[in-house]
């Protein structure tokens, strides 16, 4: 017996729930998964909420943290970890909680790159389903993990219920209490499958389409208008709507609204806290 898990799933973000406990339960059964790691940005409350509501599944409390050098995943933590710490300090705080540090999509611009193989990360996400079609990034991450003797994992990195587990691991243990240590020791079978390439969404992104709805595979809506974040070919000077800080960026929403990373994460945390307070009130429960 083993446990089929997707270690990189975003169940809520930007104040929106993409996977509630009922829809997630159905999806896990349909997809043949034994559980997931909930790795939302700036908030771990929804992970605890889902773990409480779905005791028949293995719900690992995690977080995707924006360190000063890029994203680092945390698995098996009990307290939220602050963003913008150095990668070394971020990893230290994960380990202090008994968690595992994951170098997620290390060679994307939001990853920590070569630091994934220099710092004491426990796992390297050598196959990220969201960037599966961009084969080079996963290939490089996997090769570097192999050459540096790091444990590799594969995951989906999605907000879409029907694609969780598209890329996943199977942990070779019979004991739920042993899952994290088995993952850390590399007792794994990896399933690597790319998520569909949203060609239409990508084309509209680069063609400057307006009123562009968020891509359901990895939703990132604008706080102001609800339209999708959009990526431009060239950087341009923009000013953050919240803090008015000016910087050069390729990313804004399809209507041109721009929030800096610090303000995005602050708003995510505030919005997601409100969502979880509402959920607790609705169910008359506590964590």
BAFI-3210 file (N, C-alpha, C; in Angstrom, 3 decimals, decimal comma, padded with zeros to 6 digits):
// residues 287
n [1|2|3|4|5|6|7|8|9|10|11|12|13|14|15|16|17|18|19|20|21|22|23|24|25|26|27|28|29|30|31|32|33|34|35|36|37|38|39|40|41|42|43|44|45|46|47|48|49|50|51|52|53|54|55|56|57|58|59|60|61|62|63|64|65|66|67|68|69|70|71|72|73|74|75|76|77|78|79|80|81|82|83|84|85|86|87|88|89|90|91|92|93|94|95|96|97|98|99|100|101|102|103|104|105|106|107|108|109|110|111|112|113|114|115|116|117|118|119|120|121|122|123|124|125|126|127|128|129|130|131|132|133|134|135|136|137|138|139|140|141|142|143|144|145|146|147|148|149|150|151|152|153|154|155|156|157|158|159|160|161|162|163|164|165|166|167|168|169|170|171|172|173|174|175|176|177|178|179|180|181|182|183|184|185|186|187|188|189|190|191|192|193|194|195|196|197|198|199|200|201|202|203|204|205|206|207|208|209|210|211|212|213|214|215|216|217|218|219|220|221|222|223|224|225|226|227|228|229|230|231|232|233|234|235|236|237|238|239|240|241|242|243|244|245|246|247|248|249|250|251|252|253|254|255|256|257|258|259|260|261|262|263|264|265|266|267|268|269|270|271|272|273|274|275|276|277|278|279|280|281|282|283|284|285|286|287]
n.u [000,841|000,439|000,566|-001,084|-000,353|-000,721|001,528|001,442|-000,826|-003,217|-005,754|-007,205|-007,048|-006,281|-008,570|-010,530|-012,208|-011,209|-011,380|-013,564|-014,495|-016,368|-016,367|-013,701|-013,503|-014,999|-013,445|-010,974|-011,664|-012,487|-010,124|-008,502|-006,854|-005,121|-004,778|-003,702|-001,219|-001,820|-000,929|-001,132|-000,595|000,661|-001,077|-002,279|-004,597|-006,799|-005,862|-005,745|-008,461|-009,539|-008,295|-009,522|-012,186|-012,056|-011,259|-010,871|-009,051|-005,597|-004,486|-002,047|-000,643|000,554|002,542|003,173|005,882|007,098|010,172|013,054|014,458|012,892|010,280|009,562|008,507|006,642|006,078|004,042|003,866|003,014|002,575|002,127|004,565|006,575|006,757|009,388|011,683|015,155|016,208|017,665|016,906|014,166|014,050|015,180|013,199|011,108|012,172|012,449|009,857|009,506|008,969|009,141|011,250|010,742|012,062|010,344|009,406|012,170|013,649|012,064|011,349|010,304|011,377|014,018|016,299|019,697|020,188|018,618|020,131|022,205|021,491|020,003|017,589|014,899|013,540|013,260|011,214|011,050|009,451|006,970|003,643|002,230|004,108|004,797|004,807|006,758|009,371|012,142|012,656|011,732|013,303|015,911|015,736|015,296|017,629|019,609|018,799|019,215|022,009|022,957|022,097|019,584|016,255|013,651|010,437|007,142|004,459|001,258|000,573|-001,795|-005,004|-007,240|-009,814|-010,238|-007,740|-006,021|-003,495|-002,671|000,048|001,942|002,936|003,647|003,763|005,747|004,758|002,969|001,950|000,357|001,534|004,140|004,519|005,690|008,402|009,009|008,708|010,788|012,980|012,929|011,322|009,573|007,324|007,095|004,688|004,476|002,892|001,918|-000,067|-002,836|-001,938|-002,826|-003,446|-005,054|-005,474|-002,834|-002,108|-003,951|-003,095|-000,500|-001,230|-002,428|-005,084|-008,155|-010,267|-009,756|-010,462|-009,501|-007,096|-008,148|-006,539|-004,500|-005,343|-005,173|-006,482|-007,105|-007,102|-008,580|-010,313|-010,923|-010,179|-007,752|-004,264|-001,782|000,843|003,386|005,493|007,675|009,243|007,716|007,365|005,661|003,214|002,449|-000,837|-001,575|000,676|002,027|004,568|007,063|008,115|009,787|008,071|006,787|004,339|000,939|-002,564|-005,055|-006,352|-004,547|-004,045|-001,854|-000,169|002,374|004,562|004,727|002,387|000,464|000,739|000,110|-002,565|-003,660|-003,353|-004,992|-007,491|-007,910|-007,977|-010,422|-012,155|-011,812|-012,644|-015,345|-016,013|-015,606|-017,534|-019,826|-019,905|-019,934|-017,699|-014,346|-010,811]
n.v [-001,209|002,253|005,864|008,050|011,210|014,715|017,203|019,972|022,125|024,643|025,736|027,941|031,430|034,912|035,645|033,972|030,896|027,978|025,301|023,800|021,850|019,902|019,742|019,125|016,632|015,010|015,319|014,208|011,523|010,868|011,323|009,433|009,852|009,861|012,040|015,489|018,099|021,178|024,170|027,066|030,585|032,815|032,027|029,550|028,671|027,611|025,136|023,805|023,878|022,245|019,851|019,257|018,910|016,802|014,126|011,571|011,633|012,298|015,252|017,480|020,113|022,962|025,569|028,015|029,926|033,210|033,824|036,011|035,522|034,029|031,513|029,124|026,005|024,700|021,877|020,156|021,948|023,991|026,610|029,750|030,989|033,841|035,935|037,033|036,655|035,647|032,938|031,017|031,543|031,158|028,395|027,450|028,133|026,530|023,975|024,183|023,846|021,233|020,618|019,997|021,396|022,615|023,051|024,639|024,624|025,448|026,732|028,554|032,094|032,825|031,014|029,639|028,975|028,048|028,010|026,059|023,807|024,335|025,102|023,728|022,326|019,970|018,655|018,646|020,071|018,523|018,056|019,992|020,227|022,403|023,731|021,806|021,540|023,307|022,041|022,200|023,562|021,816|019,594|020,508|021,037|018,446|017,098|018,483|017,902|015,145|015,022|016,276|014,675|015,071|014,611|014,058|015,371|015,287|017,357|019,092|021,867|023,573|025,313|024,062|021,778|019,492|018,803|018,215|016,118|015,386|015,461|013,705|012,056|008,770|007,586|005,286|003,747|002,320|003,649|006,443|008,223|008,111|009,317|011,860|011,492|009,348|010,513|012,378|010,660|009,653|007,506|006,901|006,915|008,517|010,273|011,832|014,190|016,601|019,541|020,688|022,879|026,196|027,542|029,519|031,342|032,149|033,328|035,438|036,830|037,815|039,288|041,468|041,476|042,682|042,630|039,994|036,848|035,053|032,410|029,162|027,042|027,954|030,183|033,718|036,353|039,891|042,177|044,480|044,579|041,969|040,648|038,712|038,356|039,562|038,957|040,780|041,179|042,907|044,712|047,343|050,622|050,844|051,664|050,847|050,284|050,290|050,986|052,795|052,494|052,596|050,570|048,465|046,195|043,148|042,261|042,833|043,432|042,502|044,822|046,706|047,328|047,442|045,754|045,643|042,931|042,701|044,019|042,487|039,999|040,816|041,576|039,128|037,615|039,051|038,896|036,120|035,436|036,568|034,981|032,499|033,051|033,442|030,867|029,388|030,534|029,786|027,041|026,780|026,009|025,421|025,728]
n.w [000,000|-000,731|-000,620|-002,655|-003,620|-004,207|-004,021|-004,285|-004,281|-004,784|-002,941|-002,238|-002,850|-003,165|-001,849|-002,755|-002,866|-004,334|-004,042|-002,103|000,840|000,080|-002,759|-003,110|-001,870|-003,624|-005,950|-005,163|-004,866|-007,473|-008,860|-007,794|-005,581|-002,446|-000,905|-000,479|-000,483|000,840|-000,350|-000,133|-000,765|001,707|003,737|005,947|006,961|005,529|004,829|007,321|007,862|005,798|006,447|008,827|008,012|006,232|007,277|006,335|004,354|003,568|004,416|004,009|005,747|004,317|002,744|000,267|000,062|-000,347|-000,599|-000,159|-002,430|-004,077|-004,645|-002,102|-001,031|001,753|003,749|006,060|008,225|011,121|011,732|010,148|007,885|007,503|004,598|002,340|003,824|003,980|001,804|003,284|005,959|005,726|005,156|007,511|009,375|008,491|009,000|011,775|012,568|012,128|009,532|005,918|003,466|000,231|-002,945|-005,119|-008,583|-009,464|-011,535|-012,805|-013,204|-010,706|-008,982|-006,826|-008,121|-008,572|-005,875|-004,838|-004,790|-003,233|-000,699|002,348|001,320|001,389|-000,621|-004,182|-006,545|-009,237|-011,329|-012,439|-013,016|-014,101|-015,647|-017,379|-020,189|-020,897|-021,247|-020,726|-018,277|-016,253|-016,910|-016,421|-013,665|-012,709|-013,564|-012,149|-009,544|-009,489|-009,926|-007,678|-005,734|-004,541|-003,315|-005,573|-006,463|-007,935|-009,002|-009,305|-009,077|-009,184|-009,388|-010,183|-009,830|-011,421|-012,273|-010,228|-008,971|-011,478|-012,008|-009,677|-006,583|-005,338|-002,192|-000,610|001,818|004,579|006,684|007,913|009,656|008,965|006,585|005,838|006,562|004,931|002,434|002,576|002,626|000,119|-000,684|-003,029|-005,848|-008,926|-010,808|-013,826|-015,510|-017,788|-017,311|-019,343|-022,029|-021,912|-024,574|-025,841|-023,748|-023,223|-025,667|-025,808|-023,614|-024,366|-026,552|-025,590|-024,665|-023,257|-020,305|-019,502|-018,352|-015,335|-015,665|-015,322|-014,607|-012,999|-011,167|-010,971|-010,049|-010,477|-007,765|-007,915|-010,212|-010,830|-013,123|-015,035|-014,108|-016,314|-018,648|-020,115|-022,999|-022,859|-020,191|-018,309|-016,883|-013,878|-011,364|-008,068|-006,994|-004,327|-002,546|-004,048|-004,968|-007,430|-010,142|-012,560|-014,518|-015,975|-015,432|-014,926|-014,356|-016,849|-017,357|-016,763|-014,114|-011,343|-008,738|-006,344|-005,322|-002,515|-001,663|-002,946|-001,593|001,001|000,655|-000,174|002,172|003,970|002,659|002,483|005,164|005,903|004,404|005,665|008,267|007,761|006,936|009,281|010,930|009,549|009,852|012,542|014,006|015,199|014,630]
ca.u [000,000|001,118|-000,317|-000,988|-000,489|-000,271|002,170|001,462|-002,192|-003,724|-007,195|-007,796|-006,100|-006,901|-009,880|-011,487|-012,037|-011,277|-011,687|-014,116|-014,327|-017,246|-015,872|-012,396|-013,734|-015,407|-012,308|-009,970|-012,137|-012,461|-008,737|-007,803|-005,822|-005,297|-004,690|-002,933|-000,637|-002,422|000,225|-001,575|000,273|000,372|-002,150|-002,386|-005,871|-007,665|-005,301|-006,241|-009,913|-009,794|-007,853|-010,548|-013,431|-011,847|-010,333|-010,659|-007,952|-004,378|-004,322|-000,808|-000,652|001,747|002,507|004,158|006,445|007,852|011,396|013,670|015,051|011,949|009,322|009,960|007,355|006,768|005,147|004,001|004,105|001,895|002,425|002,456|005,920|006,565|007,384|010,509|012,894|016,153|015,943|018,262|016,059|012,887|014,250|015,401|011,923|010,360|012,755|012,154|008,497|009,471|008,476|010,053|011,399|010,694|012,409|009,312|009,765|013,358|014,245|011,207|011,783|009,868|012,044|015,276|017,411|020,801|020,144|017,942|021,118|023,257|020,908|019,502|016,210|014,672|012,978|013,237|010,090|011,719|008,430|005,831|002,687|001,842|005,105|005,214|005,068|008,045|010,113|013,515|012,718|011,630|014,448|017,067|015,524|015,484|019,038|020,351|018,440|019,905|023,460|023,272|021,529|018,400|015,029|012,766|008,995|006,357|003,181|000,471|000,610|-002,994|-006,208|-008,349|-010,157|-010,148|-006,360|-005,173|-002,974|-002,197|001,394|001,813|003,848|003,116|004,676|005,785|004,645|001,612|001,638|000,168|002,468|005,473|004,495|006,676|009,762|009,179|008,940|012,126|013,984|012,861|010,575|008,541|007,149|006,644|003,873|004,760|002,018|001,726|-001,410|-003,056|-001,415|-003,940|-002,937|-005,867|-005,205|-001,488|-002,124|-004,672|-002,208|000,549|-001,818|-002,964|-006,545|-008,732|-011,320|-009,290|-010,785|-008,370|-006,891|-008,632|-005,510|-003,716|-006,035|-004,556|-007,311|-006,778|-007,887|-009,410|-011,361|-011,225|-009,630|-006,524|-002,939|-001,319|002,290|003,805|006,801|008,690|008,954|007,341|007,323|004,315|003,106|001,543|-002,061|-001,664|001,777|002,517|005,961|007,267|009,112|009,620|007,496|006,042|003,063|-000,134|-003,777|-005,350|-006,834|-003,422|-003,872|-000,622|000,141|003,684|004,486|004,447|000,978|-000,300|000,739|-000,650|-003,992|-004,048|-003,472|-006,175|-008,697|-008,088|-008,387|-011,860|-012,827|-011,776|-013,517|-016,708|-016,203|-015,721|-018,840|-020,874|-019,941|-019,968|-016,608|-013,061|-009,688]
ca.v [000,000|003,534|007,027|008,882|012,579|015,884|018,014|021,409|022,462|025,916|025,579|029,270|032,533|036,174|035,738|033,122|029,471|027,185|023,929|023,646|020,472|018,978|019,533|018,468|015,220|014,363|015,318|013,252|010,171|010,683|011,322|008,315|010,361|009,660|013,332|016,560|019,140|022,490|025,077|028,402|031,708|033,768|031,595|028,097|028,405|026,749|023,789|023,238|023,714|021,064|018,667|018,963|018,499|015,598|013,261|010,313|011,860|012,855|016,655|018,004|021,578|023,537|026,980|028,463|031,126|034,065|034,270|037,168|035,090|033,240|030,670|027,904|025,319|024,098|020,780|019,667|023,028|024,279|028,058|030,462|031,537|035,153|036,089|037,963|036,294|035,034|031,506|030,265|031,723|030,502|026,951|027,201|028,187|025,315|022,857|024,373|023,338|019,819|020,493|019,769|022,538|022,175|024,029|024,506|025,174|026,258|027,508|029,645|033,366|032,914|029,987|030,059|028,640|027,210|027,910|024,813|022,736|024,814|025,236|022,439|021,964|018,534|018,120|019,503|019,821|018,341|018,091|020,831|020,012|023,655|024,112|020,564|021,714|024,020|020,859|022,489|023,962|020,597|018,743|021,055|020,812|017,026|016,747|019,055|017,140|013,846|015,180|016,724|013,655|015,575|013,865|014,728|015,135|015,870|017,870|019,765|023,329|024,055|025,682|023,406|020,501|018,355|018,501|017,840|014,767|015,135|015,031|013,354|011,042|007,706|007,399|003,851|003,427|001,961|004,380|007,875|008,971|007,976|009,830|012,920|010,942|008,521|011,450|012,940|009,647|009,310|006,276|007,497|006,712|009,793|010,343|013,133|014,510|018,046|020,089|021,203|024,219|027,104|028,334|030,712|032,285|032,684|034,222|036,662|037,522|038,542|040,179|042,644|041,410|043,283|041,818|038,618|036,126|034,276|031,060|028,288|026,094|028,578|031,466|034,868|037,502|041,222|042,567|045,640|044,336|040,543|040,057|037,951|038,919|039,414|039,071|041,481|040,752|043,834|045,377|048,750|051,266|050,805|052,157|050,015|050,979|050,409|051,704|053,778|052,218|052,447|049,589|047,957|044,857|042,618|041,723|043,651|042,754|042,787|046,195|047,588|047,563|046,812|045,684|045,048|041,611|042,856|044,373|041,310|039,013|041,371|041,498|037,720|037,206|039,695|038,374|034,720|035,406|036,838|033,785|031,436|033,459|033,170|029,413|028,945|030,974|029,016|025,675|026,860|025,201|026,091|024,894]
ca.w [000,000|-000,717|-000,595|-003,850|-003,135|-004,976|-002,981|-004,609|-004,681|-004,264|-002,741|-002,181|-002,972|-003,564|-001,232|-003,450|-002,618|-005,559|-003,649|-000,762|001,307|-000,635|-004,121|-003,026|-001,569|-004,873|-006,872|-004,690|-005,171|-008,923|-009,331|-007,180|-004,685|-001,013|-000,243|-001,120|000,357|000,549|-000,325|-000,499|-000,419|002,785|004,620|006,112|007,634|004,726|004,921|008,574|007,715|004,973|007,179|009,814|007,367|005,413|008,022|005,620|003,426|004,146|004,043|004,574|005,859|003,707|002,345|-000,718|000,685|-001,264|000,071|-000,809|-003,702|-004,856|-003,944|-001,399|-000,470|003,077|003,988|007,434|009,193|012,024|011,828|008,910|007,812|006,859|003,295|002,132|004,560|003,105|001,640|004,389|007,142|005,426|005,320|008,937|010,075|008,120|009,744|013,195|012,800|011,769|008,170|004,803|002,565|-001,153|-003,983|-006,148|-009,906|-009,144|-012,620|-013,261|-012,600|-009,309|-008,184|-006,188|-009,007|-008,097|-004,416|-004,506|-004,682|-002,339|000,634|002,841|001,001|001,521|-001,852|-005,361|-007,443|-010,517|-012,383|-012,107|-014,090|-014,747|-016,657|-018,009|-021,614|-020,997|-020,807|-020,311|-016,868|-015,451|-017,210|-015,714|-012,232|-012,444|-013,728|-011,027|-008,343|-009,589|-009,802|-006,316|-004,829|-003,844|-003,586|-006,521|-006,389|-009,023|-008,492|-010,345|-008,913|-009,854|-008,646|-010,875|-009,211|-012,327|-012,646|-009,100|-009,146|-012,839|-011,622|-008,268|-006,078|-004,504|-001,069|-000,344|003,246|004,985|007,912|007,675|010,493|008,387|005,213|005,598|006,621|003,736|001,329|002,741|002,324|-001,296|-000,931|-003,870|-007,279|-009,479|-012,015|-014,429|-016,637|-017,906|-017,442|-020,704|-022,297|-022,231|-025,696|-026,053|-022,659|-023,419|-026,823|-025,438|-022,681|-025,060|-027,546|-024,906|-024,530|-022,067|-019,681|-019,618|-017,118|-014,819|-016,175|-014,254|-014,199|-011,925|-011,173|-010,296|-010,414|-009,972|-006,593|-008,199|-011,200|-010,934|-014,338|-014,822|-014,295|-017,691|-018,811|-021,321|-023,512|-022,358|-018,927|-018,392|-015,582|-013,314|-009,994|-007,265|-006,615|-002,871|-001,885|-005,028|-005,319|-008,873|-010,544|-013,908|-014,421|-017,116|-014,954|-014,374|-014,792|-018,253|-017,434|-016,454|-012,672|-010,866|-007,310|-006,122|-004,690|-001,086|-001,495|-003,356|-000,519|002,127|000,324|-000,148|003,570|004,543|002,018|002,842|006,570|005,936|003,892|006,663|009,371|007,310|006,935|010,666|011,422|008,866|010,371|014,009|014,495|015,366|014,260]
c.u [000,868|000,090|-000,064|-001,332|-000,050|000,248|002,143|000,100|-002,601|-005,242|-007,922|-006,683|-006,840|-008,321|-010,944|-011,166|-012,214|-011,627|-012,247|-014,088|-015,185|-016,732|-014,520|-012,561|-014,106|-014,218|-011,244|-010,390|-012,062|-011,033|-007,909|-006,669|-006,162|-005,208|-003,892|-002,184|-001,236|-001,331|-000,177|-000,528|-000,255|-000,690|-002,140|-003,725|-006,743|-007,164|-005,785|-007,741|-010,241|-009,376|-008,899|-011,801|-013,294|-010,879|-010,046|-009,538|-006,747|-004,200|-003,095|-000,886|000,663|001,557|003,519|004,625|007,252|009,076|011,992|014,286|014,107|011,130|009,987|008,697|007,668|005,698|005,211|004,301|002,847|001,629|002,834|003,859|005,886|007,248|008,565|011,680|013,908|015,798|016,479|017,396|014,694|012,983|014,446|014,079|011,031|010,855|012,477|010,761|008,383|008,982|009,567|010,057|011,524|011,110|011,415|009,757|011,034|013,870|013,268|011,712|011,377|010,524|013,356|016,504|018,439|020,831|019,455|018,924|022,295|022,777|020,282|018,007|016,083|014,265|013,108|012,035|010,659|010,735|007,219|004,857|002,276|002,824|005,602|005,560|006,364|009,112|011,468|013,607|012,646|012,832|015,683|016,945|015,771|016,934|019,869|020,051|019,172|021,402|023,864|022,676|020,411|017,190|014,125|011,308|008,337|004,997|002,509|000,564|-000,595|-004,057|-007,432|-008,600|-009,932|-008,732|-005,455|-004,737|-002,561|-000,714|001,360|002,937|003,042|004,158|004,604|005,886|003,198|001,097|001,515|001,157|003,877|005,603|005,587|008,109|010,037|009,414|010,367|013,216|013,916|012,165|009,336|008,511|006,546|005,798|004,013|003,875|001,756|000,249|-001,597|-002,480|-002,576|-003,544|-003,718|-005,593|-003,839|-001,461|-002,815|-003,837|-001,232|000,006|-002,495|-004,470|-006,989|-009,859|-010,995|-009,596|-009,590|-008,300|-007,244|-007,570|-004,682|-004,194|-005,287|-005,332|-006,820|-007,677|-008,886|-010,582|-011,722|-010,733|-008,266|-005,285|-002,490|000,183|002,598|005,182|007,910|008,263|008,555|007,262|005,886|004,362|002,071|000,346|-002,131|-000,582|002,431|004,005|006,058|008,351|008,854|009,152|006,834|004,609|002,159|-001,413|-004,098|-005,955|-005,751|-003,212|-002,658|-000,527|001,511|003,528|004,118|002,970|000,069|-000,402|-000,013|-002,141|-004,493|-004,286|-004,736|-007,461|-008,966|-008,471|-009,893|-012,655|-012,908|-012,591|-014,967|-016,995|-016,402|-017,096|-019,958|-021,011|-019,966|-018,862|-015,379|-011,986|-009,180]
c.v [001,248|004,649|007,874|010,319|013,589|016,888|019,520|021,788|023,767|025,819|026,912|030,297|033,768|036,296|034,891|031,661|028,733|025,734|023,947|022,169|019,485|018,697|018,838|016,984|014,451|014,234|014,303|011,819|009,899|010,538|010,192|008,725|010,049|010,968|014,315|017,339|020,462|023,534|026,466|029,444|032,405|033,315|030,076|027,702|027,442|025,316|023,096|022,956|022,454|019,787|018,251|018,383|017,204|014,642|011,940|010,415|012,426|014,272|017,198|019,528|022,115|025,000|027,187|029,845|031,897|034,561|035,453|036,822|034,250|032,296|029,446|027,296|024,766|023,027|020,376|020,719|023,262|025,772|028,693|031,051|032,832|035,104|037,060|037,766|035,728|033,561|030,672|030,351|031,057|029,002|026,611|027,180|026,999|024,132|022,968|023,860|021,850|019,570|020,208|020,998|022,027|023,326|023,840|025,236|026,038|027,131|028,422|030,947|033,513|031,873|030,498|029,587|027,710|027,079|026,619|023,683|023,130|024,903|023,904|022,215|020,445|017,895|019,142|019,110|019,740|018,225|018,836|020,749|021,270|024,056|022,880|020,707|022,489|023,065|021,194|022,787|022,741|019,684|019,205|020,819|019,350|016,600|017,248|018,308|015,797|014,003|015,628|015,794|014,214|014,736|014,686|014,383|015,764|016,272|018,696|021,282|023,982|024,524|024,968|022,016|019,317|018,057|018,250|016,387|014,435|014,736|014,807|012,416|009,923|007,419|005,940|003,575|003,085|002,834|005,870|008,715|008,990|008,665|010,873|012,381|010,052|009,388|011,975|011,937|009,150|008,000|006,614|006,889|008,000|009,570|011,748|013,329|016,011|018,403|020,599|022,606|025,128|028,077|029,633|031,769|032,938|033,680|035,540|037,504|038,414|039,503|041,391|042,660|042,057|042,393|040,330|037,866|035,319|032,889|030,067|027,301|026,632|030,027|032,528|036,126|038,808|041,558|043,669|045,307|042,861|039,876|039,438|038,829|038,638|039,670|039,738|040,989|041,609|044,426|046,824|049,313|051,333|051,300|051,331|050,831|051,220|051,312|052,750|053,617|052,001|051,404|049,187|046,504|044,468|042,270|042,823|042,923|043,187|044,169|047,199|047,880|046,796|046,896|045,061|043,741|041,731|043,151|043,229|040,313|039,515|041,251|040,050|037,270|037,780|039,092|036,938|034,567|035,632|035,636|032,720|031,771|033,174|031,678|028,887|029,311|030,126|027,624|025,619|026,007|026,050|025,160|024,234]
c.w [000,000|-000,692|-001,835|-003,463|-004,186|-003,948|-003,252|-005,189|-004,009|-004,167|-002,623|-002,332|-003,453|-003,003|-001,890|-003,155|-003,939|-005,266|-002,233|-000,392|000,524|-002,040|-004,113|-002,732|-002,838|-005,825|-006,467|-005,018|-006,670|-009,428|-008,705|-006,265|-003,231|-000,237|-001,062|-000,047|-000,088|000,740|-000,806|-000,125|000,825|003,781|004,735|006,740|006,841|004,744|006,194|008,495|006,930|005,689|008,220|009,163|006,579|006,112|007,324|004,593|004,177|003,606|004,765|004,590|005,313|003,373|001,231|-000,281|-000,346|-000,505|-000,688|-002,165|-004,547|-003,991|-003,324|-000,809|000,904|003,215|005,459|008,476|010,030|012,177|010,498|008,996|007,010|005,496|003,384|003,080|003,575|002,921|002,800|005,639|006,930|005,666|006,796|009,689|009,725|008,937|011,244|013,560|012,477|010,362|007,155|003,898|001,133|-002,072|-005,128|-007,418|-009,839|-010,281|-013,344|-012,644|-011,139|-008,421|-007,605|-006,963|-008,386|-006,581|-003,966|-004,242|-003,792|-000,892|001,060|002,594|001,076|000,201|-002,971|-006,216|-008,860|-011,672|-011,853|-013,278|-014,814|-015,836|-017,420|-019,482|-021,866|-020,463|-020,197|-018,825|-015,950|-015,664|-016,442|-014,215|-011,870|-012,548|-012,556|-009,724|-008,341|-009,325|-008,400|-005,257|-003,949|-004,222|-004,498|-006,243|-007,613|-008,475|-009,565|-010,296|-009,593|-008,871|-009,209|-010,293|-010,140|-012,794|-011,439|-009,296|-010,555|-012,795|-010,120|-007,870|-005,445|-003,443|-000,633|001,153|003,531|006,130|007,620|008,480|009,918|007,034|004,962|005,627|005,415|002,500|001,389|002,354|000,886|-001,604|-001,757|-005,262|-007,832|-010,734|-012,580|-015,665|-016,641|-017,901|-018,868|-020,858|-022,681|-023,353|-025,888|-025,013|-022,856|-024,567|-026,482|-024,483|-023,428|-026,120|-026,911|-024,783|-023,222|-021,560|-019,761|-018,318|-016,631|-015,449|-015,069|-013,786|-013,037|-011,822|-010,377|-010,689|-009,798|-008,781|-006,920|-009,116|-011,370|-012,198|-014,061|-014,836|-015,725|-017,755|-020,148|-021,755|-022,933|-021,016|-019,178|-016,983|-015,101|-011,873|-009,245|-006,804|-005,113|-002,283|-002,783|-005,347|-006,824|-009,144|-011,990|-013,812|-015,736|-016,731|-014,422|-014,741|-016,226|-018,456|-017,053|-014,988|-012,174|-009,353|-007,172|-005,345|-003,210|-000,849|-001,927|-002,209|000,711|001,864|000,323|001,285|004,199|003,977|002,425|004,307|006,687|005,450|004,964|007,897|009,015|007,343|008,346|011,223|010,832|009,448|011,895|014,625|014,719|014,846|015,521]
res [x|x|x|x|x|x|x|x|x|x|x|x|x|x|x|x|x|x|x|x|x|x|x|x|x|x|x|x|x|x|x|x|x|x|x|x|x|x|x|x|x|x|x|x|x|x|x|x|x|x|x|x|x|x|x|x|x|x|x|x|x|x|x|x|x|x|x|x|x|x|x|x|x|x|x|x|x|x|x|x|x|x|x|x|x|x|x|x|x|x|x|x|x|x|x|x|x|x|x|x|x|x|x|x|x|x|x|x|x|x|x|x|x|x|x|x|x|x|x|x|x|x|x|x|x|x|x|x|x|x|x|x|x|x|x|x|x|x|x|x|x|x|x|x|x|x|x|x|x|x|x|x|x|x|x|x|x|x|x|x|x|x|x|x|x|x|x|x|x|x|x|x|x|x|x|x|x|x|x|x|x|x|x|x|x|x|x|x|x|x|x|x|x|x|x|x|x|x|x|x|x|x|x|x|x|x|x|x|x|x|x|x|x|x|x|x|x|x|x|x|x|x|x|x|x|x|x|x|x|x|x|x|x|x|x|x|x|x|x|x|x|x|x|x|x|x|x|x|x|x|x|x|x|x|x|x|x|x|x|x|x|x|x|x|x|x|x|x|x|x|x|x|x|x|x|x|x|x|x|x|x|x|x|x|x|x|x]
***
